């Protein structure tokens, strides 16, 4: 068990070809004693080195990243990560953005980030609701238009009565995939045998 505060570095590059040296050097310069290096896209959910770094952190420790985008894919994910760290008494420091949640100024910046993220979510929800209400008032319903018309379904039924015509050929003829045809005509499977 450690009895002292540790700066824990986390470096991430997006591909196996990229070199994390720039980040690692910056993390060493600020005093990181332990550095976890990940070679994975930020879009990937499975990041074992990040999990290991977060697990390694103890109360009063600080996770240090070169830039905030190395830690999270989105503002929402970043805020969730910081909130999780804060609950555990662990700080977060970004070298290039000079943000440090162990200081009152750093906490203020993150409170502003959280408020902006919540505001953005509210605006998106309001626009979506307004758009749907506007479309409904004009008699339109949300969602994609149907790819197969009633006439197409009738034609497909007629074609499927001929045992020599395959479901694939019927789907090609009406301009849809076999899966789409099966969705509209589940009994087409019986005719496919």
FENJOUR-V513566 format. One record per pair of residues at least 4 apart in sequence whose C-alpha atoms are under 8 Angstrom apart, sorted by the first residue. I is the first residue (numbers start at 0). GAP is how many residues later the second one is. Records with the same first field share a line. If there is no record, write none. Layout:
I = GAP + GAP
This chain:
4 = 55 + 56 + 57
5 = 26 + 27 + 28 + 51 + 54 + 55 + 56
6 = 24 + 25 + 26 + 27 + 54 + 55 + 56 + 57
7 = 24 + 25 + 26 + 27 + 28 + 45 + 49 + 53 + 54 + 55 + 56
8 = 15 + 18 + 23 + 24 + 25 + 26 + 27 + 44 + 54 + 55 + 56
9 = 25 + 26 + 27 + 28 + 39 + 40 + 43 + 53 + 54 + 55 + 56 + 60 + 61
10 = 9 + 12 + 13 + 24 + 25 + 26 + 27 + 54 + 55 + 59
11 = 8 + 25 + 26 + 27 + 28 + 58 + 59
12 = 5 + 6 + 7 + 25 + 26 + 27 + 28 + 57
13 = 4 + 25 + 26 + 27 + 28
14 = 24 + 25 + 26
15 = 23 + 24
19 = 4 + 17
20 = 4
21 = 4
22 = 4 + 42 + 43
23 = 4 + 11
24 = 4
25 = 4 + 40 + 69
26 = 4 + 5 + 8 + 37 + 38 + 39 + 68
27 = 4 + 5
29 = 65
31 = 32
34 = 18
35 = 13 + 14 + 16 + 17
36 = 12
37 = 9 + 10 + 11 + 12
39 = 4 + 7
41 = 28 + 29 + 30 + 31
42 = 30
46 = 4
47 = 4
48 = 4
49 = 4 + 21
50 = 4
51 = 4
52 = 4 + 10
53 = 9
56 = 4 + 5 + 6 + 33
57 = 30 + 31 + 32
58 = 29 + 30 + 31
59 = 29 + 30 + 31
60 = 28 + 29 + 30
61 = 28 + 29 + 30 + 31 + 40
62 = 27 + 28 + 29 + 30
63 = 28 + 29 + 30 + 31
64 = 5 + 6 + 27 + 28 + 29 + 30
65 = 4 + 28 + 29 + 30
66 = 4 + 27 + 28 + 29 + 30
67 = 4 + 10 + 26 + 29
68 = 4 + 5
70 = 7
71 = 5 + 6 + 9
72 = 4 + 5
73 = 4
74 = 4 + 38 + 42
75 = 4 + 38 + 41
76 = 4
77 = 4
78 = 4 + 31 + 34 + 35
79 = 4
80 = 4
81 = 4 + 9 + 10
82 = 4
83 = 4
84 = 4 + 5 + 6 + 7
85 = 4 + 5
90 = 9 + 10 + 11
91 = 7 + 8 + 9 + 10
92 = 5 + 6 + 7 + 8 + 9
93 = 4 + 5 + 6
94 = 4
98 = 7 + 10
99 = 5 + 6 + 7
100 = 4 + 5 + 6 + 9
101 = 4 + 5
102 = 4
103 = 4
104 = 4
105 = 4
106 = 4
107 = 4
108 = 4
109 = 4
110 = 4
111 = 4
112 = 4
113 = 4
114 = 4
115 = 4
116 = 4
117 = 4
118 = 4
119 = 4
120 = 4
121 = 4
122 = 4
123 = 4
124 = 4
125 = 4
126 = 4
127 = 4
128 = 4
129 = 4
130 = 4
131 = 4 + 9 + 10
132 = 4
133 = 4
134 = 4 + 5 + 6 + 7
135 = 4 + 5 + 6
146 = 29
147 = 4 + 5 + 26 + 28
148 = 4
149 = 4
150 = 4
151 = 4 + 22
152 = 4 + 31 + 32
153 = 4
154 = 4 + 19
155 = 4 + 14 + 15 + 18
156 = 4
157 = 4
158 = 6 + 11
159 = 5 + 6 + 7 + 10 + 28 + 31
160 = 30
162 = 28
164 = 4 + 5
165 = 4 + 25 + 26
166 = 4 + 11 + 21 + 22 + 24 + 25
167 = 4 + 9 + 10
168 = 4
169 = 4
170 = 4 + 5 + 6 + 7 + 10
171 = 4 + 5
175 = 4 + 5
176 = 4
177 = 4
178 = 4
179 = 4
180 = 4 + 5 + 7
181 = 4 + 5 + 6 + 7
186 = 4
187 = 4
188 = 4
